[in-house]
């Protein structure tokens, strides 16, 4: 279409140029001054004219002083030629110009040619718009027909999930075997988990193990501002899937289109709900002969439409948790297979320090460590690179340019020493990893603990010890500087301790006065707090507040007694932190044992 349009444009320009060139006067030897005919006769009679150039009624005059001008014959003058000859004036004649054939054709046909060009242009535009309208309603799924280069060996930290979906592989490879005994394979699998836990990776690995086409699309790709487009894309996607069965359709972030109906603007007539209706129809429409498995992923199971979750559509709901210590170590081994590392790198220790990290977070950790090694002009990654990257992710960027006074540095050292000593002595906690007073974007210092085992539950003693450790920094400041000079650096510690204490009293039944009852009553929208619940009396509210405060005071005093009884260790650790800025577990143990 562009070639045809350019051809007509250049054709039109060429014709115009030819017409202009045919009518340009190339005679630049004469001036453009126009003189009346009577003045020309006067010059002629007074012998002032040297030569004339006659072109029809136009006379180009050159005087004897070489001045030029133009005049026009107003009437037919039969005596003019005789007078010029008598005066011996040089006469040059030029035939009257006539339009050539090309110019005549152009002038007569140019309006028609212009109309034809405009008509062709608009016809092509209409065809292009129709084509775009058709493409607009096509599905936007990325289709991988060849074998997906990801399999279960590339996925770690979720062995139970891999076992759960392995029967889908058997079905896609041997569908007839299932049909012969009357088995119906699940039509849909809904993967539920936090972001970065590997839902998309698992779906790709499933397709890779099954060696079938893989349709990958996001829930937001269905929804457009034009009503009907999303439903059309759903129909088109399932039509393509049926042509390429057996196959897998993976819909990522299905909550973008699968929210509960009837709560949005436009009720059942808006585009999103029409798209959801079409998904429900399509999942009911295909049968076991189609050999299509739909996999969807979401981290918002609570907002999905119940019709989407019923059996026959998404038969299985698989929860994908964050990886445990063993899973994190396996994920780290996969991500570090292709990088050069020191032999002394301890992935088991790194997995303990990365509690709460998802698979995506661990990949980012490895990548940040490699970047740090390259910035330091190293050709391999060391343990120090991993530790610095972990600190960067957990604590924020190191503020090496921050100006800190000696008093502020000392206060931070006492604060972190308080956390460290209480954490070490309250239960002989060997999980203490390091303590630092290097300022970062999230804090002026930090005390870091390791996760030695997978703790699925906490008991009352562990929870109370956590409260004591959290208040250790504030108490150290109070002992050294006095109550009136305690800094605001304990804000986050107080918040965490209060949450633990509130949960112990209201959710976990650790109040002897209230008993093992559940008092927390935050609704699903997180907008109503427990004190709006009229089923709980004001007297009970008062007891809850008293029990929370009493629990805080008991563990606050416990931490205070530990620091008062070990005041020399507090001073020694403060001095060591000011000198070294960061202390590891070995140095901490030496200070506790009074060897440093």
SEZA-585138 format. One line per 5 residues: number of its first residue (from 1); their letters; for each residue x, z, y of C-alpha. Coordinates in nm, 2 decimals. Example, Ala and Ser with C-alpha at 12.3 -4.5 7.8 and 13.67 -1.06 7.14 Angstrom:
<pts>
1 = as = 1.23:0.78:-0.45 ~ 1.37:0.71:-0.11
</pts>
This chain:
<pts>
1 = xxxxx = 0.00:0.00:0.00 ~ 0.29:0.08:0.24 ~ 0.46:-0.25:0.16 ~ 0.14:-0.45:0.24 ~ 0.08:-0.25:0.56
6 = xxxxx = 0.44:-0.31:0.68 ~ 0.42:-0.68:0.60 ~ 0.11:-0.72:0.83 ~ 0.27:-0.52:1.10 ~ 0.58:-0.73:1.11
11 = xxxxx = 0.38:-1.05:1.09 ~ 0.18:-0.95:1.39 ~ 0.49:-0.86:1.59 ~ 0.66:-1.19:1.50 ~ 0.37:-1.40:1.62
16 = xxxxx = 0.36:-1.21:1.95 ~ 0.73:-1.26:2.00 ~ 0.71:-1.63:1.93 ~ 0.42:-1.66:2.18 ~ 0.62:-1.47:2.45
21 = xxxxx = 0.94:-1.67:2.39 ~ 0.74:-2.00:2.42 ~ 0.62:-1.90:2.77 ~ 0.94:-1.74:2.92 ~ 1.09:-1.92:3.22
26 = xxxxx = 1.46:-1.94:3.15 ~ 1.54:-2.09:3.49 ~ 1.71:-1.80:3.66 ~ 1.88:-2.01:3.93 ~ 1.60:-1.98:4.17
31 = xxxxx = 1.48:-1.68:4.35 ~ 1.12:-1.55:4.31 ~ 1.05:-1.56:4.69 ~ 0.74:-1.75:4.76 ~ 0.72:-1.96:5.09
36 = xxxxx = 0.42:-2.13:5.24 ~ 0.40:-2.51:5.19 ~ 0.41:-2.57:5.57 ~ 0.75:-2.39:5.60 ~ 0.88:-2.63:5.33
41 = xxxxx = 0.76:-2.93:5.53 ~ 0.93:-2.79:5.84 ~ 1.26:-2.75:5.65 ~ 1.23:-3.10:5.51 ~ 1.18:-3.25:5.85
46 = xxxxx = 1.48:-3.06:5.99 ~ 1.71:-3.17:5.71 ~ 1.77:-2.82:5.57 ~ 1.69:-2.90:5.21 ~ 1.96:-2.98:4.95
51 = xxxxx = 1.76:-3.04:4.63 ~ 1.41:-2.97:4.48 ~ 1.30:-2.90:4.13 ~ 0.94:-3.01:4.07 ~ 0.74:-2.87:3.79
56 = xxxxx = 0.38:-2.98:3.83 ~ 0.25:-2.82:4.15 ~ 0.54:-2.58:4.16 ~ 0.85:-2.67:4.37 ~ 1.17:-2.48:4.34
61 = xxxxx = 1.37:-2.54:4.66 ~ 1.75:-2.51:4.72 ~ 1.85:-2.52:5.09 ~ 2.18:-2.65:5.22 ~ 2.29:-2.29:5.28
66 = xxxxx = 2.22:-2.23:4.90 ~ 1.91:-2.01:4.96 ~ 1.64:-2.05:4.71 ~ 1.26:-2.01:4.73 ~ 0.94:-2.13:4.56
71 = xxxxx = 0.65:-2.31:4.71 ~ 0.33:-2.48:4.57 ~ 0.17:-2.81:4.66 ~ -0.18:-2.72:4.78 ~ -0.31:-3.08:4.74
76 = xxxxx = -0.19:-3.41:4.61 ~ 0.07:-3.54:4.87 ~ 0.15:-3.91:4.81 ~ 0.40:-3.91:5.10 ~ 0.61:-3.62:4.97
81 = xxxxx = 0.82:-3.83:4.73 ~ 0.89:-4.10:5.00 ~ 1.00:-3.83:5.25 ~ 1.24:-3.67:5.00 ~ 1.40:-4.01:4.92
86 = xxxxx = 1.44:-4.09:5.28 ~ 1.62:-3.77:5.34 ~ 1.85:-3.83:5.04 ~ 1.74:-3.51:4.87 ~ 1.82:-3.46:4.51
91 = xxxxx = 1.50:-3.46:4.31 ~ 1.47:-3.31:3.96 ~ 1.14:-3.36:3.77 ~ 0.99:-3.15:3.48 ~ 0.69:-3.25:3.28
96 = xxxxx = 0.38:-3.03:3.29 ~ 0.40:-2.77:3.02 ~ 0.16:-2.80:2.73 ~ 0.10:-2.53:2.47 ~ 0.25:-2.62:2.14
101 = xxxxx = 0.06:-2.63:1.81 ~ 0.18:-2.28:1.70 ~ 0.08:-2.12:2.03 ~ -0.26:-2.29:2.02 ~ -0.32:-2.17:1.67
106 = xxxxx = -0.21:-1.82:1.75 ~ -0.44:-1.79:2.06 ~ -0.74:-1.92:1.88 ~ -0.69:-1.73:1.55 ~ -0.53:-1.40:1.68
111 = xxxxx = -0.86:-1.21:1.72 ~ -0.96:-1.30:1.36 ~ -0.62:-1.20:1.23 ~ -0.63:-0.86:1.40 ~ -0.98:-0.79:1.26
116 = xxxxx = -0.86:-0.89:0.91 ~ -0.56:-0.66:0.93 ~ -0.77:-0.37:1.05 ~ -1.02:-0.43:0.77 ~ -0.75:-0.43:0.50
121 = xxxxx = -0.60:-0.11:0.64 ~ -0.93:0.08:0.63 ~ -1.01:-0.05:0.28 ~ -0.67:0.08:0.15 ~ -0.72:0.42:0.33
126 = xxxxx = -1.06:0.46:0.16 ~ -0.90:0.38:-0.18 ~ -0.62:0.63:-0.12 ~ -0.86:0.90:-0.02 ~ -1.07:0.84:-0.33
131 = xxxxx = -0.76:0.86:-0.55 ~ -0.65:1.19:-0.38 ~ -1.00:1.33:-0.43 ~ -0.98:1.26:-0.80 ~ -0.63:1.41:-0.82
136 = xxxxx = -0.75:1.71:-0.62 ~ -0.99:1.81:-0.90 ~ -0.73:1.76:-1.18 ~ -0.58:2.07:-1.34 ~ -0.25:2.19:-1.21
141 = xxxxx = -0.13:2.34:-1.53 ~ 0.24:2.28:-1.61 ~ 0.24:2.12:-1.96 ~ 0.54:2.15:-2.19 ~ 0.50:1.91:-2.47
146 = xxxxx = 0.85:1.94:-2.62 ~ 0.96:2.26:-2.79 ~ 0.98:2.55:-2.56 ~ 1.34:2.67:-2.55 ~ 1.24:3.04:-2.56
151 = xxxxx = 1.17:3.23:-2.88 ~ 1.12:3.59:-2.99 ~ 1.50:3.65:-3.01 ~ 1.50:3.61:-2.63 ~ 1.25:3.89:-2.59
156 = xxxxx = 1.34:4.26:-2.64 ~ 1.19:4.60:-2.57 ~ 0.85:4.52:-2.72 ~ 0.88:4.49:-3.10 ~ 0.53:4.62:-3.16
161 = xxxxx = 0.38:4.35:-2.93 ~ 0.58:4.08:-3.11 ~ 0.44:4.20:-3.44 ~ 0.09:4.20:-3.30 ~ 0.09:3.84:-3.19
166 = xxxxx = 0.30:3.70:-3.49 ~ -0.02:3.61:-3.68 ~ -0.10:3.36:-3.40 ~ 0.22:3.18:-3.49 ~ 0.11:3.16:-3.86
171 = xxxxx = -0.23:3.02:-3.75 ~ -0.09:2.76:-3.52 ~ 0.16:2.64:-3.78 ~ -0.09:2.65:-4.07 ~ -0.45:2.64:-3.94
176 = xxxxx = -0.59:2.50:-4.26 ~ -0.48:2.80:-4.46 ~ -0.68:3.03:-4.23 ~ -0.99:2.81:-4.24 ~ -0.99:2.78:-4.62
181 = xxxxx = -1.06:3.15:-4.66 ~ -1.30:3.17:-4.37 ~ -1.08:3.34:-4.12 ~ -1.13:3.30:-3.75 ~ -0.82:3.34:-3.54
186 = xxxxx = -0.87:3.52:-3.21 ~ -0.96:3.28:-2.94 ~ -0.80:3.47:-2.66 ~ -0.53:3.73:-2.61 ~ -0.52:3.94:-2.29
191 = xxxxx = -0.18:4.09:-2.21 ~ -0.20:4.39:-1.98 ~ 0.10:4.54:-1.82 ~ 0.29:4.62:-1.50 ~ 0.47:4.34:-1.32
196 = xxxxx = 0.79:4.24:-1.48 ~ 0.72:4.37:-1.83 ~ 0.75:4.03:-1.98 ~ 0.40:3.90:-2.02 ~ 0.48:3.54:-1.93
201 = xxxxx = 0.80:3.55:-2.13 ~ 0.61:3.66:-2.44 ~ 0.36:3.38:-2.40 ~ 0.64:3.12:-2.37 ~ 0.82:3.28:-2.67
206 = xxxxx = 0.49:3.25:-2.87 ~ 0.47:2.88:-2.79 ~ 0.84:2.83:-2.87 ~ 0.80:3.00:-3.21 ~ 0.48:2.80:-3.28
211 = xxxxx = 0.64:2.47:-3.17 ~ 0.31:2.36:-2.99 ~ 0.24:2.23:-2.64 ~ 0.22:2.50:-2.38 ~ -0.01:2.49:-2.08
216 = xxxxx = 0.10:2.72:-1.80 ~ -0.12:2.79:-1.49 ~ -0.18:3.07:-1.25 ~ -0.53:3.20:-1.18 ~ -0.49:3.12:-0.81
221 = xxxxx = -0.44:2.75:-0.89 ~ -0.80:2.72:-0.98 ~ -0.95:2.84:-0.66 ~ -0.98:2.62:-0.35 ~ -1.19:2.62:-0.04
226 = xxxxx = -1.41:2.34:-0.17 ~ -1.68:2.45:-0.40 ~ -1.66:2.29:-0.75 ~ -1.29:2.21:-0.74 ~ -1.19:2.51:-0.95
231 = xxxxx = -1.46:2.45:-1.22 ~ -1.35:2.08:-1.23 ~ -0.99:2.19:-1.29 ~ -1.10:2.42:-1.57 ~ -1.29:2.14:-1.74
236 = xxxxx = -1.00:1.91:-1.70 ~ -0.75:2.16:-1.84 ~ -0.95:2.24:-2.15 ~ -1.01:1.86:-2.20 ~ -0.63:1.80:-2.19
241 = xxxxx = -0.58:2.10:-2.42 ~ -0.82:1.97:-2.68 ~ -0.64:1.63:-2.68 ~ -0.31:1.81:-2.75 ~ -0.43:2.07:-3.00
246 = xxxxx = -0.30:2.28:-3.15 ~ -0.17:2.43:-2.83 ~ -0.15:2.74:-2.61 ~ -0.31:2.79:-2.27 ~ -0.15:3.06:-2.06
251 = xxxxx = -0.33:3.18:-1.75 ~ -0.11:3.41:-1.54 ~ -0.27:3.66:-1.30 ~ -0.62:3.59:-1.43 ~ -0.76:3.87:-1.21
256 = xxxxx = -0.73:3.61:-0.92 ~ -1.03:3.43:-1.07 ~ -1.17:3.68:-1.32 ~ -1.29:3.96:-1.10 ~ -1.63:4.11:-1.16
261 = xxxxx = -1.91:3.89:-1.04 ~ -2.18:3.98:-0.79 ~ -1.96:4.19:-0.55 ~ -1.81:3.92:-0.32 ~ -1.94:3.72:-0.03
266 = xxxxx = -2.18:3.45:-0.14 ~ -2.27:3.63:-0.46 ~ -2.29:3.39:-0.75 ~ -2.25:3.08:-0.54 ~ -1.89:3.11:-0.42
271 = xxxxx = -1.61:2.90:-0.56 ~ -1.43:3.18:-0.75 ~ -1.74:3.28:-0.94 ~ -1.82:2.92:-1.03 ~ -1.47:2.89:-1.17
276 = xxxxx = -1.50:3.20:-1.37 ~ -1.84:3.08:-1.51 ~ -1.67:2.76:-1.62 ~ -1.39:2.95:-1.79 ~ -1.65:3.15:-1.98
281 = xxxxx = -1.83:2.84:-2.09 ~ -1.51:2.66:-2.20 ~ -1.40:2.96:-2.41 ~ -1.74:2.97:-2.58 ~ -1.74:2.59:-2.61
286 = xxxxx = -1.44:2.52:-2.82 ~ -1.45:2.62:-3.19 ~ -1.19:2.69:-3.46 ~ -1.14:2.32:-3.51 ~ -0.99:2.28:-3.17
291 = xxxxx = -0.69:2.51:-3.26 ~ -0.65:2.63:-2.90 ~ -0.53:2.99:-2.82 ~ -0.59:3.12:-2.47 ~ -0.34:3.38:-2.35
296 = xxxxx = -0.40:3.56:-2.01 ~ -0.20:3.81:-1.82 ~ -0.30:4.07:-1.57 ~ -0.20:4.41:-1.43 ~ -0.56:4.48:-1.31
301 = xxxxx = -0.77:4.52:-1.62 ~ -1.01:4.75:-1.44 ~ -1.14:4.47:-1.21 ~ -1.20:4.20:-1.47 ~ -1.55:4.08:-1.55
306 = xxxxx = -1.69:4.24:-1.87 ~ -1.81:3.90:-1.99 ~ -1.44:3.79:-2.00 ~ -1.33:4.08:-2.21 ~ -1.60:4.07:-2.48
311 = xxxxx = -1.51:3.96:-2.84 ~ -1.52:3.59:-2.89 ~ -1.34:3.52:-2.56 ~ -1.04:3.76:-2.53 ~ -1.06:3.93:-2.87
316 = xxxxx = -0.74:4.12:-2.83 ~ -0.61:4.33:-2.55 ~ -0.24:4.40:-2.58 ~ -0.08:4.67:-2.35 ~ 0.28:4.60:-2.26
321 = xxxxx = 0.45:4.91:-2.14 ~ 0.78:4.96:-1.96 ~ 1.07:4.95:-2.21 ~ 1.20:5.28:-2.35 ~ 1.57:5.36:-2.37
326 = xxxxx = 1.63:5.15:-2.68 ~ 1.43:4.86:-2.54 ~ 1.62:4.87:-2.21 ~ 1.95:4.86:-2.40 ~ 1.83:4.56:-2.60
331 = xxxxx = 1.72:4.38:-2.29 ~ 2.05:4.45:-2.12 ~ 2.23:4.30:-2.42 ~ 2.03:3.98:-2.39 ~ 2.09:3.94:-2.02
336 = xxxxx = 2.46:4.02:-2.05 ~ 2.54:3.77:-2.33 ~ 2.65:3.50:-2.10 ~ 2.85:3.71:-1.85 ~ 3.21:3.83:-1.87
341 = xxxxx = 3.23:4.21:-1.88 ~ 3.48:4.48:-1.92 ~ 3.51:4.62:-2.28 ~ 3.44:4.97:-2.15 ~ 3.09:4.89:-2.02
346 = xxxxx = 2.85:5.13:-2.18 ~ 2.50:4.97:-2.19 ~ 2.36:5.28:-2.36 ~ 2.45:5.49:-2.06 ~ 2.31:5.23:-1.82
351 = xxxxx = 1.98:5.23:-2.01 ~ 1.96:5.61:-1.96 ~ 2.02:5.57:-1.59 ~ 1.75:5.30:-1.55 ~ 1.45:5.49:-1.65
356 = xxxxx = 1.13:5.32:-1.52 ~ 1.30:4.98:-1.50 ~ 1.11:4.67:-1.63 ~ 1.26:4.37:-1.80 ~ 1.26:4.19:-1.46
361 = xxxxx = 1.43:4.49:-1.29 ~ 1.70:4.49:-1.56 ~ 1.77:4.12:-1.51 ~ 1.79:4.18:-1.14 ~ 2.04:4.46:-1.21
366 = xxxxx = 2.26:4.24:-1.42 ~ 2.25:3.96:-1.15 ~ 2.33:4.21:-0.87 ~ 2.63:4.34:-1.07 ~ 2.76:3.98:-1.12
371 = xxxxx = 2.72:3.91:-0.75 ~ 2.90:4.23:-0.65 ~ 3.19:4.14:-0.89 ~ 3.22:3.79:-0.73 ~ 3.22:3.94:-0.38
376 = xxxxx = 3.51:4.16:-0.49 ~ 3.70:3.86:-0.61 ~ 3.68:3.97:-0.98 ~ 3.64:3.74:-1.27 ~ 3.45:4.00:-1.48
381 = xxxxx = 3.19:4.27:-1.43 ~ 3.29:4.63:-1.46 ~ 3.10:4.96:-1.51 ~ 3.16:5.04:-1.14 ~ 2.97:4.72:-1.05
386 = xxxxx = 2.67:4.83:-1.26 ~ 2.67:5.18:-1.11 ~ 2.68:5.05:-0.75 ~ 2.40:4.80:-0.82 ~ 2.19:5.07:-0.97
391 = xxxxx = 2.24:5.29:-0.67 ~ 2.16:5.00:-0.44 ~ 1.83:4.94:-0.63 ~ 1.73:5.30:-0.66 ~ 1.86:5.45:-0.34
396 = xxxxx = 1.89:5.15:-0.11 ~ 2.19:4.99:0.08 ~ 2.49:5.20:0.15 ~ 2.51:5.27:0.53 ~ 2.89:5.28:0.57
401 = xxxxx = 2.86:5.22:0.94 ~ 2.63:5.52:1.00 ~ 2.80:5.78:1.23 ~ 2.75:6.13:1.09 ~ 2.88:6.44:1.25
406 = xxxxx = 3.07:6.71:1.05 ~ 2.77:6.94:1.09 ~ 2.53:6.69:0.95 ~ 2.77:6.61:0.66 ~ 2.81:6.97:0.58
411 = xxxxx = 2.43:7.03:0.58 ~ 2.38:6.73:0.35 ~ 2.65:6.86:0.12 ~ 2.49:7.20:0.09 ~ 2.15:7.04:0.03
416 = xxxxx = 2.27:6.82:-0.26 ~ 2.47:7.10:-0.40 ~ 2.16:7.31:-0.41 ~ 1.98:7.05:-0.62 ~ 2.28:7.01:-0.85
421 = xxxxx = 2.34:7.38:-0.91 ~ 1.98:7.46:-0.98 ~ 1.95:7.15:-1.20 ~ 2.26:7.24:-1.40 ~ 2.20:7.62:-1.44
426 = xxxxx = 1.82:7.64:-1.47 ~ 1.83:7.50:-1.82 ~ 2.20:7.41:-1.88 ~ 2.09:7.05:-1.80 ~ 2.35:6.81:-1.94
431 = xxxxx = 2.16:6.51:-1.81 ~ 2.30:6.55:-1.46 ~ 2.48:6.22:-1.39 ~ 2.63:6.25:-1.04 ~ 2.58:6.38:-0.69
436 = xxxxx = 2.67:6.20:-0.37 ~ 2.64:6.25:0.01 ~ 2.70:5.88:0.09 ~ 2.41:5.78:0.32 ~ 2.18:5.51:0.21
441 = xxxxx = 1.87:5.34:0.35 ~ 1.64:5.58:0.16 ~ 1.83:5.91:0.20 ~ 2.14:6.08:0.33 ~ 2.24:6.19:-0.02
446 = xxxxx = 2.12:6.20:-0.38 ~ 2.14:6.39:-0.70 ~ 2.10:6.16:-1.00 ~ 1.98:6.26:-1.35 ~ 1.99:6.06:-1.67
451 = xxxxx = 1.71:6.02:-1.93 ~ 1.85:6.12:-2.26 ~ 1.54:6.07:-2.47 ~ 1.20:5.91:-2.45 ~ 0.99:6.19:-2.31
456 = xxxxx = 0.62:6.11:-2.39 ~ 0.50:6.46:-2.29 ~ 0.63:6.75:-2.07 ~ 0.58:7.12:-2.14 ~ 0.52:7.39:-1.88
461 = xxxxx = 0.88:7.50:-1.87 ~ 1.01:7.15:-1.80 ~ 0.76:7.10:-1.52 ~ 0.84:7.43:-1.36 ~ 1.21:7.35:-1.38
466 = xxxxx = 1.15:7.02:-1.20 ~ 0.97:7.21:-0.92 ~ 1.27:7.45:-0.89 ~ 1.52:7.17:-0.88 ~ 1.32:6.98:-0.61
471 = xxxxx = 1.33:7.29:-0.39 ~ 1.70:7.36:-0.46 ~ 1.82:7.16:-0.16 ~ 1.58:7.33:0.09 ~ 1.67:7.67:-0.04
476 = xxxxx = 2.04:7.61:-0.01 ~ 1.99:7.52:0.36 ~ 1.78:7.83:0.41 ~ 2.04:8.06:0.25 ~ 2.33:7.91:0.46
481 = xxxxx = 2.16:7.84:0.79 ~ 1.85:8.06:0.79 ~ 1.48:7.97:0.77 ~ 1.46:7.85:1.13 ~ 1.73:7.59:1.08
486 = xxxxx = 1.61:7.42:0.76 ~ 1.61:7.05:0.82 ~ 1.33:6.79:0.76 ~ 1.53:6.63:0.48 ~ 1.32:6.81:0.22
491 = xxxxx = 1.00:6.62:0.30 ~ 1.01:6.40:-0.01 ~ 1.12:6.69:-0.23 ~ 0.82:6.90:-0.11 ~ 0.58:6.61:-0.17
496 = xxxxx = 0.70:6.56:-0.53 ~ 0.69:6.93:-0.61 ~ 0.34:6.96:-0.46 ~ 0.21:6.67:-0.67 ~ 0.36:6.83:-0.99
501 = xxxxx = 0.20:7.16:-0.91 ~ -0.14:7.01:-0.83 ~ -0.14:6.82:-1.15 ~ -0.04:7.12:-1.35 ~ -0.34:7.32:-1.21
506 = xxxxx = -0.60:7.05:-1.19 ~ -0.52:6.81:-1.47 ~ -0.31:6.98:-1.73 ~ -0.47:7.32:-1.76 ~ -0.17:7.54:-1.67
511 = xxxxx = -0.38:7.79:-1.47 ~ -0.47:8.12:-1.65 ~ -0.74:8.19:-1.40 ~ -0.91:7.85:-1.42 ~ -0.84:7.78:-1.78
516 = xxxxx = -0.78:7.44:-1.95 ~ -1.03:7.25:-1.74 ~ -1.00:6.91:-1.56 ~ -1.08:6.95:-1.20 ~ -0.93:6.63:-1.05
521 = xxxxx = -1.21:6.40:-0.94 ~ -1.06:6.09:-0.77 ~ -1.29:5.79:-0.82 ~ -1.18:5.44:-0.92 ~ -1.15:5.32:-0.56
526 = xxxxx = -0.92:5.61:-0.47 ~ -1.13:5.69:-0.17 ~ -1.29:6.02:-0.26 ~ -1.08:6.33:-0.31 ~ -1.18:6.62:-0.54
531 = xxxxx = -1.31:6.83:-0.25 ~ -1.60:6.58:-0.21 ~ -1.72:6.67:-0.55 ~ -2.02:6.90:-0.51 ~ -2.00:7.00:-0.88
536 = xxxxx = -1.70:7.22:-0.78 ~ -1.78:7.52:-0.58 ~ -1.59:7.64:-0.27 ~ -1.48:7.95:-0.46 ~ -1.32:7.72:-0.73
541 = xxxxx = -1.15:7.52:-0.45 ~ -1.00:7.84:-0.31 ~ -0.87:7.94:-0.65 ~ -0.72:7.60:-0.71 ~ -0.53:7.63:-0.37
546 = xxxxx = -0.42:7.98:-0.46 ~ -0.29:7.88:-0.80 ~ -0.10:7.58:-0.66 ~ 0.07:7.80:-0.40 ~ 0.14:8.07:-0.65
551 = xxxxx = 0.31:7.82:-0.89 ~ 0.52:7.69:-0.60 ~ 0.63:8.04:-0.49 ~ 0.73:8.15:-0.84 ~ 0.96:7.85:-0.90
556 = xxxxx = 1.08:7.86:-0.54 ~ 1.20:8.21:-0.59 ~ 1.35:8.13:-0.93 ~ 1.57:7.86:-0.76 ~ 1.65:8.09:-0.48
561 = xxxxx = 1.78:8.36:-0.71 ~ 2.00:8.11:-0.90 ~ 2.17:8.00:-0.57 ~ 2.21:8.35:-0.44 ~ 2.37:8.46:-0.76
566 = xxxxx = 2.60:8.16:-0.76 ~ 2.68:8.14:-0.38 ~ 3.05:8.08:-0.45 ~ 2.98:7.78:-0.66 ~ 2.75:7.65:-0.38
571 = xxxxx = 3.04:7.68:-0.13 ~ 3.29:7.52:-0.37 ~ 3.06:7.23:-0.45 ~ 3.00:7.17:-0.08 ~ 3.37:7.16:-0.01
576 = xxxxx = 3.42:6.91:-0.30 ~ 3.14:6.68:-0.18 ~ 3.29:6.67:0.17 ~ 3.63:6.58:0.03 ~ 3.52:6.33:-0.24
581 = xxxxx = 3.17:6.23:-0.12 ~ 3.07:6.16:-0.48 ~ 3.11:6.39:-0.79 ~ 3.04:6.27:-1.14 ~ 2.92:6.49:-1.43
586 = xxxxx = 3.28:6.59:-1.54 ~ 3.37:6.71:-1.19 ~ 3.03:6.89:-1.16 ~ 3.10:7.08:-1.49 ~ 3.44:7.18:-1.37
591 = xxxxx = 3.30:7.33:-1.04 ~ 3.03:7.51:-1.23 ~ 3.29:7.65:-1.47 ~ 3.51:7.74:-1.16 ~ 3.79:7.51:-1.27
596 = x = 3.80:7.29:-0.96
</pts>
